[in-house]
Amino acid sequence: MTPRRGAAQLGYGDDDVVTKVSFGPNSSSKYITTWFRTEFTVADPGEFITATLGLVRDDGAVVYLNGKEVFRSNMPSGTISASTLASVTVGGTDESTIYEADLAPSRLLAGRNVLAVELHQIAVDSSDLSFSLQLTGLLQPTAGAPTISVRRLDGAIRLSWPATARGYSLLSAANPTGPWETIPESVLSSSGEQAVEVASSEGTRWFRLEKR
């Protein structure tokens, strides 16, 4: 079977689904598990300070990086199989909540990396399925560059650095090898820091400061 590709959110049964996936031939006996994967390239894992996963799952999910489990959410402990049900039903705002997990940069490989996710339903007659995943990473500062602090807000990410470090622009890229583009959002200055708030997005996104 040829793999299908599409933008997040992926799933079925909800208005915010962008790419619809199949639940199987029988709406009364849907697939319990659906599998997703994506690839990205890292030149040097040692260049990164932190990496953070952000997961939207309805109902439960297990996340793997390069074949090793790195995060599970709303799933039972122990061995997981294709018939394993999620732990509890997901509804309301929980269907769009981003669940975060820190990812040690040492888990990244130089070169090709594979993120894979198995999404599990709570029951065979579940009405909907939702999935998206983002991976955000921060590069080590270049010589003399300040360190970026990251904080999750409601629907956004706040990236900040000391107000005393002037003359830097915040850049972003979908891949650590570039191309890097200047963040269009305005820089805010308050409480001894400079900050930019960017919308939370599905997918992989990397940030760095560069002297103008």
SESEKE-714758 format. One record per residue: residue number from 0; x, y, z of N, C-alpha, C in turn. Coordinates in pm, whole numbers. Each point is the difference from the previous one (the first is absolute). Last residue first. Layout:
! residues N
   kolba   n_east   n_north     n_up   ca_east   ca_north    ca_up   c_east   c_north     c_up
     NUM        X         Y        Z         X          Y        Z        X         Y        Z
...
This chain:
! residues 212
   kolba   n_east   n_north     n_up   ca_east   ca_north    ca_up   c_east   c_north     c_up
     211     2224      4091     1385       -35         76     -121      121        77      -51
     210      -22      -477      284        37        140        9      -32        70     -131
     209     -270      -431      193       111         35      -89       26       150        9
     208     -274      -460      252        25        143       -6      121        24      -89
     207     -382      -423      -10       134         44       40        6       153       -8
     206     -351      -490      -49        19        144       20      146        29       35
     205     -373      -398     -243       124         28       73       19       151        6
     204     -407      -408     -102        41        139      -11      120        25       89
     203     -382      -397     -223       130         23       62       41       145      -22
     202     -528      -180       28       120        -23      -79      125        29       80
     201     -482       247       65        32       -141      -13      124       -15      -87
     200      -87       444      310       -32        -62     -129       34      -148        2
     199      -82       498      309        35       -141        7      -44       -67     -129
     198      128       527       24      -111        -95        8       54      -142        5
     197      287       410      196       -35        -58     -129     -110      -102       20
     196      272       441      256      -102       -104       16      -42       -47     -138
     195      455       254      243       -86        -14     -118      -99      -112       29
     194      364       356      298       -75       -122      -24      -80         9     -130
     193      400       224      383       -63         16     -130      -67      -132      -34
     192      124       223      508        20        -97     -106      -63        47     -131
     191      -25       212      450       139        -37      -19       27      -103     -107
     190     -444       179      101        55        -75      114      141       -51      -27
     189     -210       144     -446       -60         20      132       73       -85      102
     188      -73        90     -572        99         28      104      -70        27      131
     187      -83      -258     -521       -55         70      115      109        19      104
     186      -35       -85     -566        73        -28      123      -57        87      112
     185     -270      -185     -456        70        111       65       69       -46      128
     184      -89      -330     -435       -68         58      115       85       108       67
     183      137      -286     -378       -65        127      -32      -66        68      119
     182      456      -324      -49      -137         -5       51      -68       134      -28
     181      405      -195     -307       -28         87      114     -147        -9       39
     180      266      -414     -236       -70        124      -33      -27        80      126
     179      317      -444     -228       -44         74      117      -62       132      -44
     178       54      -512     -263        39        141       11      -62        68      123
     177      211      -393      123       -52        118      -69      -91       -37     -115
     176      209      -292      339        95         34     -106      -45       119      -82
     175     -268      -193      353       119         65       56      108        32     -103
     174     -533         2      -98       105       -101        4      127        66       53
     173     -391       248      -54       -68       -128       15      100      -114       11
     172       81       524      166        10        -88     -117      -77      -129       29
     171      122       557      191       -68       -129       11       19       -79     -128
     170      207       462      316       -22        -69     -125      -66      -135       26
     169      102       518      241       -44       -137       22      -34       -63     -134
     168      364       411      128      -127        -34      -63      -31      -147       27
     167      326       413      250       -21       -136      -48     -139       -12      -65
     166      211       389      240        51        -18     -136      -16      -140      -55
     165       45        92      538       -65         74     -109       64       -33     -135
     164      -37      -158      532        57        -56     -123      -71        62     -119
     163     -136        99      442       134         56      -18       67       -52     -127
     162     -424      -157      161       -13        130      -67      135        64      -26
     161      -80      -545       30        24        119       82       -9       129      -81
     160     -298      -404     -170       143          7       29       26       132       72
     159     -439      -368     -190        54        123       57      150       -11       23
     158     -495      -224     -226       145        -15       -1       60       132       46
     157     -504      -274        1        72        123       30      148       -30        9
     156     -465      -227     -246       128        -26       65       69       134       21
     155     -556      -168      -58       118         70      -50      124       -47       75
     154     -468      -124       96         1          9     -146      121        68      -58
     153      -32        59      489      -122        -55      -59        1        23     -152
     152      476       -35      220      -118         78       33     -120       -68      -63
     151      545      -139      140      -124        -27      -72     -112        88       52
     150      553        82      -20      -114        -23       88     -125       -18      -82
     149      591        45      -17      -124        -36      -68     -109       -24      104
     148      518       268      -82       -90        -71       91     -133       -22      -71
     147      537        90     -179      -144         22      -12      -73       -82      104
     146      522       218       -8       -81       -121        0     -148        37       -6
     145      415       309     -212       -72        -35      123      -78      -130      -17
     144      475       129     -256      -145         12      -14      -69       -40      130
     143      484       -23      -88       -48        131       38     -151        16       -7
     142      187      -387     -278        90         72       90      -54       139       28
     141     -379      -329     -128       131         22      -60       85        84       96
     140     -397      -325      180        31        135      -47      138         4      -65
     139     -313      -440      -12        98         62       87       30       140      -52
     138     -474      -187     -137       141        -19      -27       87        61      110
     137     -520      -207       10        80        121       15      147       -33      -21
     136     -522      -225     -151       135        -11       52       69       134        8
     135     -509      -294      -65        65        130        7      137       -15       62
     134     -428      -293     -242       129        -16       66       73       133       -9
     133     -543      -216      -43       101         99      -33      126       -30       79
     132     -504      -240     -177       122         -7       80       94       110      -45
     131     -556      -213      -22       104         87      -54      119        -6       95
     130     -537      -239      -76       143        -13       26       78       113      -66
     129     -531      -253      120        76        122      -29      146       -21       35
     128     -530      -251      -76       142        -24       22       74       127      -39
     127     -550      -204      116        99         87      -61      142       -42       36
     126     -414      -231      138       -53         88     -104      107        81      -72
     125        5      -516      233        31        139       31      -39        89     -118
     124      -33      -499       79      -106         85      -54       22       148       33
     123      295      -352      147       -13        -23     -144     -107        88      -64
     122      279       162      441       -96       -105      -34      -13       -11     -151
     121      314       289      206       -52        -52      126      -96      -115      -24
     120      430       134     -331      -136         39       36      -39       -61      134
     119      509       135     -209       -93       -105       41     -136        58       40
     118      497        97     -297      -114         63       65     -106      -107       27
     117      563        45      -98      -117        -86      -14     -112        60       84
     116      480       196     -247      -103          6      104     -107      -103      -30
     115      551       180     -131      -116        -84      -30      -96         3      118
     114      475       245     -239      -100         10      107     -121       -83      -43
     113      549        20     -157      -138        -40      -28      -84        13      128
     112      501       189     -254       -75        -38      120     -143       -30      -39
     111      530        81     -247      -143        -29       -8      -56       -44      135
     110      453       256       41       -56        -51     -125     -150       -23       12
     109      265       -28      432        57         81     -107      -47       -60     -132
     108     -302       -59      440       111        -57      -74       53       102     -100
     107     -279        26      506         3         28     -143      124       -64      -62
     106      -83        -1      469       -78       -104      -69       -3        21     -151
     105      197       311      310        89       -115      -22      -72      -115      -69
     104     -223       402      153        62         11     -132       93      -117      -33
     103     -430       -34      326       144         23       11       61         9     -140
     102     -507       126      140        73       -102      -73      149        33        7
     101     -504       119      269       137         38      -35       70      -118      -66
     100     -537       102      -13       102        -85       62      136        49      -44
      99     -582       146       -3       142         18      -28       87      -102       73
      98     -529        94     -215        70        -64      111      149        -2      -32
      97     -457       291     -162       135        -42      -38       69       -55      124
      96     -550        33     -140       108         35       92      134       -52      -51
      95     -457       -64     -185        93         93      -67      114        45       91
      94     -346      -304      140        24        -47     -136       98        90      -75
      93     -172        94      441       111        -96        3       34       -50     -140
      92     -377       287      100       125         70      -29      121       -94        2
      91     -436      -269      -52         6        143       30      133        60      -37
      90       31      -518       84      -108         83      -53       20       146       35
      89      193      -562       37        41        139      -15     -115        78      -63
      88       62      -491      305       -61         74     -110       47       145        1
      87      322      -381      207      -128         64       29      -50        72     -125
      86      379      -303      -30       -37        -14      141     -137        57       32
      85      127      -219     -487        43        115       79      -54       -13      142
      84       71      -455     -275       -89        117        6       65       112       81
      83      208      -434     -302        -4         68      131      -86       124       -6
      82      128      -311     -367      -135         -9       57      -12        66      136
      81      413       -33     -253       -96         67      -89     -141        -2       57
      80      388       -26      361       -22        -69     -126     -103        77      -82
      79      368        61      454      -110         52      -81      -10       -80     -129
      78      212       -68      537        11        -22     -144     -125        48      -73
      77       85       233      473        26       -134      -52        6        -5     -151
      76     -313       356      272       140        -38        7       18      -141      -58
      75     -400       329     -178        39        -80      117      150       -30       -3
      74     -203       458     -211        14       -141      -34       40       -79      125
      73      -30       496      -87      -133        -62       11        2      -144      -50
      72      435       194     -129      -100         86       61     -137       -65       -9
      71      589       -64      -58      -133        -56      -19      -99        84       79
      70      551         6     -207      -113         65       66     -124       -83      -24
      69      434      -126     -165        43        119       73     -115        65       77
      68      182      -498     -267      -108         77       59       56       118       80
      67      245      -219     -433        -6        -13      145     -110        90       56
      66      134       -26     -475       -33       -135       44       -8       -21      149
      65       86       432     -213        99        -96      -50      -18      -138       61
      64     -311       283      229       103         70      -76      108      -101      -35
      63     -560        -1      162       131        -65      -12       93        91      -80
      62     -508        -2      301        91         67      -94      136       -69        4
      61     -559       -92      117       136        -35       39       92        56     -108
      60     -551        97      182       109        -11      -97      130       -44       66
      59     -604        76       34       131        -20       61      107       -18     -105
      58     -451       145     -137        -4          9      145      142       -10       64
      57       -4       291     -264      -136        -41       34      -18      -140      -58
      56      416       410       79       -43       -139      -23     -142       -23       51
      55      450       365      -98      -146          1        9      -46      -142      -32
      54      506       219      164       -87       -102      -56     -147        31       22
      53      551       183        2      -134         47       31     -101       -87      -73
      52      564         0      169      -110        -55      -78     -130        64       45
      51      536       177       25      -128        -23       67     -102       -54      -98
      50      572       110      112      -100        -35     -102     -127       -38       75
      49      518       277       90      -121        -71       40      -80       -38     -123
      48      444       167      -48       -11         10      145     -117       -85       48
      47      319       -59     -465      -128         36       60        4        -2      152
      46      350      -128     -327       -24        144      -13     -124        45       76
      45      159      -461      -54        67         73      107      -21       149       -6
      44     -154      -313     -341       -86          5      119       61        79      115
      43       76        45     -537        79        -28      120      -89        11      123
      42     -191        -1     -446       142         -1      -34       85       -42      119
      41     -515      -140     -129        76         79       97      148       -10      -36
      40     -529      -100     -236       145        -14        0       63        94      102
      39     -506      -283      -75        69        129       -5      150       -25       15
      38     -533      -264      -80       145         -2        6       54       143       -1
      37     -485      -297      149        61        105      -80      151        -8       19
      36     -514      -289      102       145         17       10       44       115      -90
      35     -457      -318      237        49        119      -72      153         4       13
      34     -470      -357       82       142         30       11       38       120      -87
      33     -451      -238      285        42         62     -126      144        47       19
      32     -392      -353      262       128         69       -9       27        52     -140
      31     -414      -217      113        41         48      132      124        88      -12
      30     -385       -76     -387       135        -37       41       30        58      137
      29     -514       -78      -89       111         76      -59      135       -55       48
      28     -523      -127      -23       116        -74       49      125        61      -63
      27     -423       169     -100       -35        -51      132      113       -81       62
      26       17       184     -444        -8        113       94      -37       -43      141
      25      263      -260     -412      -119        -13       83       -3       112      104
      24      364       -72     -322      -122        -23      -78     -129         0       80
      23      446       296      147       -28       -137      -38     -133       -15      -70
      22      210       409      147       -28        -75      123      -32      -145      -32
      21      306       420     -256      -102       -104       -5      -20       -65      137
      20      152       526      -86        56       -135       -9     -113      -101        8
      19       75       562     -131       -83       -109       50       70      -133      -21
      18      163       530       68        21       -119      -82      -77      -117       61
      17      -66       413      200        43         47     -130       18      -116      -97
      16     -302       104      474        82        -96      -73       30        54     -138
      15     -292       201      342       137         52      -15       94       -99      -68
      14     -471       -94      103         8        110      -96      142        49      -23
      13     -120      -520      136         3        133       62       18       108     -106
      12       -9      -487      -93      -111         26       91       -5       135       66
      11      467      -247     -160      -135          0      -59     -102        38      107
      10      577        51     -123      -101        -75       73     -131        -9      -75
       9      469       341       58       -41       -118      -73     -102       -75       84
       8      171       551      -32       -20       -123       72      -43      -112      -96
       7      352       164     -188       -75        -15      125     -109       108        9
       6      194      -198     -481        26         97      106      -84       -31      123
       5      176      -381     -366       -95        109       17       38        89      116
       4       94      -506     -317        56        116       67     -107       108       13
       3       60      -580      -74       -70        124      -30       60       113       82
       2      204      -501     -198       -29         90      113      -71       126      -47
       1      -42      -478     -251        77        124       -8      -35        91      119
       0      -15      -554      -22       -84        119        0       88       125        0
